[in-house]
Amino acid sequence: MQMAYDPDLILTEEYTEAEVQNYTGSFCGFVLLNGSYDLHALAQRLQQNYGIAIQSNHAEEMLDDPNGIVHDLMLNVPGAMITISFLNEPIPDGEVEFAAMHAEWEGAKLAASKHRAHLMIAVLPDTMPAHEAGLLYCRILSVALEDAAVLAVYTSGTVLEPIQFCYNTEKSGNVLPLNNLIFVGTYERDGGMCGYTIGLDAFGKDELEILDCKESPELIHRVLYMCADKMIHENKSAAWYITVDVDGTQWEGRRKDGVMVEGHSLHLQPIKTK
C-alpha cells in the first residue's frame, strides 16, 4: 500500500497482509525493581492462583530446589506462550524516565529513577483471542507485583502504580481493565488540545488521536477511552472509520497518518451535537 504523508489525507485502503501480520495481539511490559527478584516464588504463586504451569524442564528442576536461582520462565497456557525474564539492570537509554515524565501517577518519576533491575513479561497469543490475552497479561503482572522489590509497572508507554494496577485488575473481574492496558496522553499546541492512545495496537487496532480540540483534557480522556473500549469490545477487524457518542456529541474517527504515534491512527473529531 502506498503511504501518504499529508496528515489531512484520509486513508481508506484496506490493510495489507504485512500490516495485518504486524498486529499480532502480543502484550509486553516491565516490572521495575530496586533489587533482586524471586522468580521461584512467582512461579509458585502463578500455579496456586491461576493453575499456570512451568513449561521449561530446566525451570521445573530448579523450582524443585529451594536454593535454585531462576532467571527465565516459560509458562504453559493453552493458546498462548508466556515468558518472564529477570534482568539485573535498569531499562537502558532513559526510556522509563522519559515515560514517567508524562505519567498520571505522581510517584512515577521517583520510581523510574530508583529502579535498578526489571522483569520483562510477555504474553504471545497463538489461538487465544486478544482480549483474553490482555486480561491474562494483567493477571500475571498483578501476581508479579507481590514482591518487596517492586517499584512500578512500565507498560503501554507509561509508568503505573503497583497498588492501582492490582486494584484495576481485581475490580474488573473478567472484563478488560482498560486503564492498565491503554495509555491516554494529552498535550497542547497552537490549534488547541490534543490527545492520543498507546496500547490499541496489541488488540490489532490503530491508535486514536484527537488534534487541535477546544475541549478540556478531561473530556479528551473520556472520548479516547470510550472509543478504545468500543473498538476492542465490538471486536471489529481493523478499519479506517469509527463513530462514538459521548454526552450527545458524535465523534467521528477517520484513518490518517499518525502524528504522535507511528504508522496510521484514527483521527477523532466532533461532527454533531444533539
C-alpha positions as CSV (number, residue, x, y, z in Angstrom):
1,M,0.0,0.0,0.0
2,Q,1.3,3.5,-0.8
3,M,1.9,5.6,2.3
4,A,0.5,9.1,2.4
5,Y,2.5,11.8,4.2
6,D,-0.1,14.5,4.2
7,P,-1.7,14.3,7.7
8,D,-5.0,15.7,6.2
9,L,-5.3,13.0,3.6
10,I,-7.8,10.3,4.6
11,L,-6.5,6.8,4.0
12,T,-9.3,4.4,3.1
13,E,-7.3,1.5,1.7
14,E,-7.6,-2.0,3.2
15,Y,-4.8,-3.2,5.4
16,T,-2.0,-5.0,3.5
17,E,-1.1,-8.6,4.5
18,A,2.1,-7.2,6.1
19,E,0.2,-4.7,8.2
20,V,-2.2,-7.4,9.5
21,Q,0.8,-9.6,10.5
22,N,2.2,-6.7,12.5
23,Y,-1.0,-6.6,14.6
24,T,-0.1,-9.8,16.5
25,G,-2.1,-9.2,19.7
26,S,1.1,-9.6,21.8
27,F,1.4,-7.9,25.2
28,C,4.7,-7.0,26.7
29,G,5.6,-4.9,29.8
30,F,8.0,-4.5,32.6
31,V,8.1,-4.6,36.4
32,L,10.6,-2.0,37.8
33,L,12.6,-3.3,40.7
34,N,15.0,-1.9,43.3
35,G,16.9,-5.2,43.6
36,S,16.8,-9.0,43.0
37,Y,13.5,-10.9,42.4
38,D,12.4,-14.3,43.4
39,L,11.1,-16.0,40.3
40,H,10.9,-19.2,42.2
41,A,8.1,-17.8,44.4
42,L,6.4,-16.1,41.4
43,A,6.1,-19.4,39.6
44,Q,4.5,-20.9,42.7
45,R,2.0,-18.1,43.1
46,L,1.0,-18.3,39.4
47,Q,0.5,-22.1,39.8
48,Q,-1.6,-21.6,43.0
49,N,-3.7,-18.6,41.8
50,Y,-4.3,-19.5,38.2
51,G,-3.1,-23.0,37.7
52,I,-0.4,-21.8,35.3
53,A,2.3,-24.4,34.9
54,I,6.0,-24.0,34.1
55,Q,6.9,-25.2,30.6
56,S,10.7,-25.4,30.8
57,N,12.1,-28.7,32.1
58,H,15.1,-26.8,33.3
59,A,13.0,-24.4,35.2
60,E,11.0,-27.2,36.7
61,E,14.1,-28.8,38.0
62,M,15.3,-25.6,39.6
63,L,11.9,-25.0,41.2
64,D,12.2,-28.3,42.9
65,D,15.3,-27.0,44.6
66,P,14.6,-24.3,47.2
67,N,18.1,-22.9,46.6
68,G,17.7,-22.8,42.8
69,I,18.1,-19.4,41.1
70,V,15.7,-18.9,38.2
71,H,16.3,-16.1,35.6
72,D,13.8,-17.1,32.9
73,L,10.4,-18.8,33.0
74,M,8.3,-20.1,30.1
75,L,4.7,-20.7,31.2
76,N,2.2,-23.2,29.7
77,V,-1.2,-21.7,28.9
78,P,-3.4,-23.2,26.1
79,G,-3.4,-20.8,23.2
80,A,-0.5,-18.6,24.2
81,M,3.1,-18.5,25.2
82,I,4.2,-16.6,28.3
83,T,7.7,-15.6,29.1
84,I,9.1,-13.9,32.2
85,S,12.7,-12.8,32.5
86,F,14.7,-11.2,35.3
87,L,17.3,-8.7,34.1
88,N,19.7,-7.4,36.8
89,E,20.0,-4.0,35.2
90,P,17.8,-0.9,34.6
91,I,16.0,-0.5,31.3
92,P,18.5,1.4,29.2
93,D,18.6,4.8,27.4
94,G,16.4,6.7,29.8
95,E,13.3,5.1,28.3
96,V,11.4,4.7,31.6
97,E,12.4,8.0,32.9
98,F,11.0,9.7,29.8
99,A,7.8,7.8,30.0
100,A,7.5,8.7,33.7
101,M,7.6,12.4,32.8
102,H,4.1,12.0,31.1
103,A,2.6,9.6,33.6
104,E,-0.5,10.5,35.6
105,W,0.8,8.8,38.8
106,E,2.7,11.3,40.9
107,G,5.3,8.7,42.1
108,A,6.2,7.6,38.6
109,K,9.4,9.8,38.3
110,L,10.8,8.7,41.6
111,A,10.1,5.0,40.9
112,A,11.7,5.3,37.5
113,S,14.8,6.9,38.9
114,K,15.2,4.3,41.7
115,H,14.8,1.2,39.6
116,R,18.0,-1.0,39.3
117,A,16.6,-4.1,37.7
118,H,13.4,-5.3,36.0
119,L,11.2,-8.1,34.9
120,M,10.2,-8.4,31.3
121,I,6.8,-10.2,30.9
122,A,5.3,-11.1,27.6
123,V,2.0,-12.8,26.6
124,L,2.2,-14.0,23.0
125,P,-1.1,-15.5,21.8
126,D,-1.4,-18.2,19.2
127,T,-5.0,-19.1,19.1
128,M,-6.0,-17.1,22.2
129,P,-8.2,-14.0,21.3
130,A,-6.5,-10.7,22.0
131,H,-9.0,-9.6,24.8
132,E,-8.3,-12.9,26.7
133,A,-4.6,-12.4,26.3
134,G,-4.9,-8.8,27.6
135,L,-6.7,-10.0,30.7
136,L,-4.2,-12.8,31.3
137,Y,-1.4,-10.3,30.9
138,C,-2.9,-8.1,33.6
139,R,-3.4,-11.0,35.9
140,I,0.2,-12.2,35.5
141,L,1.5,-8.8,36.1
142,S,-0.6,-8.3,39.2
143,V,0.8,-11.6,40.7
144,A,4.3,-10.5,39.8
145,L,3.8,-7.3,41.8
146,E,3.6,-9.2,45.0
147,D,7.3,-8.8,45.9
148,A,9.1,-6.4,48.2
149,A,11.5,-5.3,45.4
150,V,8.7,-4.0,43.1
151,L,8.6,-0.2,42.4
152,A,6.3,0.3,39.5
153,V,4.8,-1.2,36.3
154,Y,6.0,0.1,32.9
155,T,3.6,-0.8,30.1
156,S,1.8,0.8,27.1
157,G,4.2,3.8,27.2
158,T,3.6,4.9,30.8
159,V,4.6,4.1,34.4
160,L,1.8,2.9,36.7
161,E,1.5,2.5,40.5
162,P,1.5,-1.2,41.5
163,I,-1.3,-0.9,44.0
164,Q,-3.6,0.8,41.5
165,F,-2.7,-1.7,38.8
166,C,-3.6,-4.6,41.0
167,Y,-6.8,-2.9,42.1
168,N,-7.9,-2.2,38.5
169,T,-7.3,-5.9,37.6
170,E,-9.1,-7.3,40.6
171,K,-12.1,-4.9,40.3
172,S,-12.5,-5.7,36.6
173,G,-13.2,-9.4,37.2
174,N,-13.5,-10.9,33.7
175,V,-13.7,-7.6,32.0
176,L,-10.6,-5.9,30.5
177,P,-9.1,-3.3,32.8
178,L,-8.5,-0.7,30.1
179,N,-6.7,1.7,32.5
180,N,-4.0,-0.9,32.8
181,L,-3.7,-1.6,29.0
182,I,-4.4,1.7,27.3
183,F,-2.5,4.9,28.0
184,V,-4.1,8.3,27.0
185,G,-1.7,11.2,26.7
186,T,-2.7,14.9,26.1
187,Y,-0.7,17.9,25.0
188,E,-1.3,21.4,23.7
189,R,-0.3,23.1,20.6
190,D,-1.2,26.3,18.8
191,G,-4.5,24.9,17.4
192,G,-5.7,23.6,20.8
193,M,-5.6,20.5,23.0
194,C,-4.6,17.1,21.5
195,G,-4.7,13.5,22.7
196,Y,-3.5,10.1,21.7
197,T,-3.6,6.5,22.8
198,I,-0.9,3.8,23.3
199,G,-1.8,0.2,23.5
200,L,-4.5,-0.4,21.0
201,D,-2.1,-1.9,18.6
202,A,-1.9,-5.0,20.8
203,F,-5.5,-5.6,20.0
204,G,-4.9,-5.3,16.3
205,K,-6.3,-1.8,16.1
206,D,-5.0,1.6,15.0
207,E,-4.2,4.0,17.8
208,L,-6.5,7.0,18.3
209,E,-5.7,10.7,18.1
210,I,-7.5,14.0,18.7
211,L,-5.9,17.1,17.2
212,D,-6.5,20.8,17.9
213,C,-9.6,20.4,20.0
214,K,-11.3,23.2,22.0
215,E,-12.4,20.7,24.7
216,S,-10.8,20.1,28.1
217,P,-8.1,17.4,28.7
218,E,-10.7,15.6,30.9
219,L,-13.2,15.3,28.0
220,I,-10.4,14.2,25.6
221,H,-9.5,11.4,28.0
222,R,-13.2,10.3,28.2
223,V,-13.7,10.3,24.4
224,L,-10.5,8.4,23.7
225,Y,-11.2,5.7,26.4
226,M,-14.8,5.3,25.3
227,C,-13.7,4.9,21.7
228,A,-11.0,2.5,22.6
229,D,-13.4,0.4,24.6
230,K,-15.9,0.3,21.7
231,M,-13.2,-0.7,19.3
232,I,-12.0,-3.6,21.5
233,H,-15.3,-5.0,22.7
234,E,-17.1,-4.8,19.4
235,N,-14.1,-6.8,18.1
236,K,-14.3,-5.4,14.6
237,S,-11.5,-6.0,12.3
238,A,-9.0,-3.2,11.8
239,A,-11.0,-0.4,10.0
240,W,-10.5,3.1,8.7
241,Y,-13.6,4.6,10.2
242,I,-15.5,4.7,13.5
243,T,-18.1,6.8,15.4
244,V,-18.8,7.1,19.1
245,D,-21.4,9.1,21.1
246,V,-20.2,11.0,24.2
247,D,-22.7,13.1,26.1
248,G,-24.8,13.6,23.0
249,T,-21.9,14.6,20.8
250,Q,-21.0,12.3,18.0
251,W,-17.3,11.8,17.4
252,E,-16.0,10.5,14.0
253,G,-12.7,8.8,13.5
254,R,-11.1,8.5,10.1
255,R,-7.8,6.7,9.3
256,K,-4.9,9.1,8.6
257,D,-1.2,9.2,9.1
258,G,-0.2,9.3,12.8
259,V,1.1,12.5,14.3
260,M,2.1,11.4,17.9
261,V,2.0,7.7,17.0
262,E,3.8,5.6,14.4
263,G,2.0,4.5,11.3
264,H,-1.7,5.1,10.9
265,S,-4.2,6.4,13.5
266,L,-7.9,7.1,13.7
267,H,-8.3,10.9,14.0
268,L,-11.3,11.8,16.0
269,Q,-13.3,15.0,15.8
270,P,-16.8,16.0,16.8
271,I,-19.3,16.0,14.0
272,K,-22.8,16.6,15.5
273,T,-24.4,17.8,18.7
274,K,-27.9,16.8,19.8
